[in-house]
């Protein structure tokens, strides 16, 4: 676990920051006047842009390390979350979704690669299980927190809080020691 300590902490925080927002994203889409078809297109743009860059991110993470891409994701999404509350139409959402897809690919590919780098063959399953257990706990807590925050404040506030949390996760990412 020692090799995975800061990775576990940082990615738990990342998923807490995104988990506050994403379960309530459909509500956000409806509030700007979009329909469910447009939500489907927005999600598809996220998935497609992510799919198109996974291989590139993987190659670059082999050259430059995984940590930099985890950091770019955390701080990049933190900045994008600040833009969502000022979005006024679905085309702006589409644009942000494409960029989020690229950042998402950075996180997914680099996270999986660094987990493989940090785990040992004989104990790999146990280490990965422990890692994902903590991540899942923070994801669940985020959904609960997001619901409470929306009830207490506004939908927009979860983007600001998510941004702050993602920025803090970047600070934890800086503590990761790559081989």
C-alpha positions as CSV (number, residue, x, y, z in Angstrom):
1,X,0.0,0.0,0.0
2,X,2.9,2.3,0.6
3,X,3.6,2.8,-3.1
4,X,-0.1,3.4,-3.7
5,X,-0.7,5.8,-0.7
6,X,-0.6,9.1,-2.5
7,X,-2.2,7.7,-5.6
8,X,-5.1,6.4,-3.5
9,X,-5.5,9.6,-1.7
10,X,-5.3,11.8,-4.8
11,X,-7.6,9.7,-6.9
12,X,-10.1,9.4,-4.0
13,X,-10.2,13.2,-3.9
14,X,-10.5,13.4,-7.7
15,X,-13.4,11.1,-7.7
16,X,-15.0,13.0,-4.8
17,X,-14.7,16.2,-6.8
18,X,-16.2,14.8,-9.9
19,X,-18.7,12.7,-8.0
20,X,-20.2,15.8,-6.5
21,X,-21.1,17.0,-9.9
22,X,-21.7,14.2,-12.4
23,X,-24.7,12.5,-10.9
24,X,-26.6,15.8,-11.1
25,X,-25.4,16.7,-14.6
26,X,-28.7,15.8,-16.2
27,X,-30.4,18.4,-14.0
28,X,-27.8,21.0,-15.1
29,X,-28.5,20.2,-18.8
30,X,-32.3,20.6,-18.2
31,X,-31.8,23.9,-16.5
32,X,-30.0,25.4,-19.5
33,X,-33.0,24.4,-21.6
34,X,-31.6,21.3,-23.3
35,X,-33.4,18.0,-23.7
36,X,-32.4,14.4,-23.1
37,X,-31.4,13.9,-26.7
38,X,-28.9,16.8,-26.3
39,X,-27.7,15.2,-23.0
40,X,-27.1,12.0,-25.0
41,X,-25.1,13.9,-27.6
42,X,-23.1,15.7,-24.9
43,X,-22.2,12.4,-23.2
44,X,-21.4,10.8,-26.6
45,X,-19.0,13.7,-27.4
46,X,-17.3,13.1,-24.0
47,X,-16.9,9.4,-24.7
48,X,-15.8,9.9,-28.3
49,X,-13.2,12.5,-27.6
50,X,-11.9,10.4,-24.8
51,X,-11.7,7.3,-27.0
52,X,-9.8,9.2,-29.7
53,X,-7.0,10.2,-27.4
54,X,-6.6,7.2,-25.1
55,X,-3.9,5.6,-27.3
56,X,-2.0,9.0,-27.6
57,X,-2.2,9.6,-23.8
58,X,-0.9,6.1,-23.2
59,X,2.1,6.6,-25.4
60,X,2.9,9.9,-23.9
61,X,2.5,8.6,-20.4
62,X,5.1,6.0,-21.2
63,X,7.5,8.7,-22.3
64,X,6.8,11.5,-19.7
65,X,5.3,9.6,-16.8
66,X,1.8,9.1,-15.5
67,X,1.8,11.7,-12.8
68,X,1.8,14.7,-15.2
69,X,-1.4,13.5,-16.9
70,X,-3.1,12.9,-13.5
71,X,-2.2,16.4,-12.6
72,X,-3.4,17.9,-15.9
73,X,-6.7,16.1,-15.5
74,X,-7.2,17.3,-11.9
75,X,-6.4,20.9,-12.5
76,X,-7.8,21.0,-16.1
77,X,-11.2,19.7,-14.9
78,X,-11.0,22.1,-11.9
79,X,-10.8,25.0,-14.4
80,X,-13.6,23.6,-16.6
81,X,-15.9,23.2,-13.6
82,X,-15.6,27.0,-13.2
83,X,-16.9,27.5,-16.7
84,X,-20.1,25.4,-16.4
85,X,-22.1,27.8,-14.2
86,X,-21.7,30.5,-16.9
87,X,-22.8,28.2,-19.8
88,X,-25.9,29.5,-21.5
89,X,-26.5,27.0,-24.3
90,X,-26.0,23.4,-25.4
91,X,-23.2,24.2,-27.9
92,X,-21.1,25.5,-25.1
93,X,-21.8,22.3,-23.2
94,X,-20.7,20.3,-26.2
95,X,-17.4,22.2,-26.4
96,X,-16.7,21.6,-22.7
97,X,-17.7,17.9,-23.0
98,X,-15.1,17.4,-25.7
99,X,-12.4,18.9,-23.5
100,X,-13.6,16.9,-20.5
101,X,-13.3,13.8,-22.6
102,X,-9.6,14.5,-23.3
103,X,-9.0,15.1,-19.6
104,X,-11.0,12.0,-18.7
105,X,-8.7,9.9,-21.0
106,X,-5.7,11.4,-19.2
107,X,-7.1,10.3,-15.8
108,X,-8.3,6.8,-16.9
109,X,-5.2,5.8,-18.9
110,X,-2.7,7.2,-16.5
111,X,-4.4,5.9,-13.4
112,X,-4.6,2.3,-14.7
113,X,-1.0,2.5,-15.9
114,X,0.4,3.8,-12.6
115,X,-1.6,1.3,-10.6
116,X,0.0,-1.4,-12.7
117,X,3.4,0.2,-12.2
118,X,2.9,0.3,-8.4
119,X,1.5,-3.1,-7.8
120,X,3.4,-6.4,-7.4
121,X,2.4,-9.6,-9.3
122,X,1.8,-11.9,-6.4
123,X,-0.2,-9.3,-4.4
124,X,-1.6,-7.3,-7.3
125,X,-5.2,-8.3,-6.9
126,X,-5.3,-7.5,-3.2
127,X,-3.6,-4.1,-3.7
128,X,-5.9,-3.1,-6.6
129,X,-8.9,-4.3,-4.6
130,X,-7.9,-2.1,-1.7
131,X,-7.2,0.8,-4.0
132,X,-10.6,0.6,-5.7
133,X,-12.3,0.0,-2.4
134,X,-11.2,3.4,-1.1
135,X,-12.0,5.1,-4.4
136,X,-15.5,3.6,-4.4
137,X,-16.1,4.9,-0.8
138,X,-15.2,8.4,-1.8
139,X,-17.3,8.2,-4.9
140,X,-20.4,7.2,-2.9
141,X,-19.7,9.9,-0.3
142,X,-19.5,12.5,-3.1
143,X,-23.0,11.6,-4.4
144,X,-24.4,12.1,-1.0
145,X,-22.5,15.3,-0.4
146,X,-23.6,16.6,-3.9
147,X,-27.3,16.0,-3.0
148,X,-27.0,17.8,0.3
149,X,-25.1,20.7,-1.3
150,X,-27.8,21.2,-4.0
151,X,-30.5,21.1,-1.4
152,X,-28.7,23.7,0.8
153,X,-27.4,26.0,-2.0
154,X,-27.8,25.8,-5.8
155,X,-26.8,23.5,-8.6
156,X,-24.0,25.9,-9.6
157,X,-22.3,25.7,-6.2
158,X,-21.5,22.0,-6.8
159,X,-19.3,23.0,-9.7
160,X,-17.4,25.5,-7.6
161,X,-16.9,23.0,-4.8
162,X,-16.0,20.3,-7.2
163,X,-13.4,22.7,-8.7
164,X,-11.9,23.4,-5.3
165,X,-11.7,19.7,-4.5
166,X,-10.1,18.9,-7.8
167,X,-7.5,21.6,-7.2
168,X,-6.7,20.0,-3.9
169,X,-6.4,16.6,-5.4
170,X,-3.7,18.0,-7.7
171,X,-1.7,18.9,-4.6
172,X,-2.0,15.3,-3.4
173,X,-0.9,14.1,-6.9
174,X,2.3,16.2,-6.5
175,X,3.2,13.8,-3.6
176,X,3.1,10.7,-5.8
177,X,6.6,9.2,-6.3
178,X,6.9,7.6,-9.7
179,X,9.6,5.0,-10.4
